[in-house]
């Protein structure tokens, strides 16, 4: 990844470590994590409905 974006590998490792250490704190501000969890749940539900529709259409 570092080579693809022309960034020093140590920089990528530092970013990764920061994300692992502080990621939940950063993304939990203002309910961001909860918003994304709700959106993911809604998209999963929609996907399930579409799979059922697809199965019904293919069974005819």
Buried (B, 14 or more C-beta within 10 A) or exposed (E): EEEEEEEEEEEBEEEEEEEEEEEEEEBEEEEEBEEEEEEEEEEEEEEEEEEEEEEEEEEE
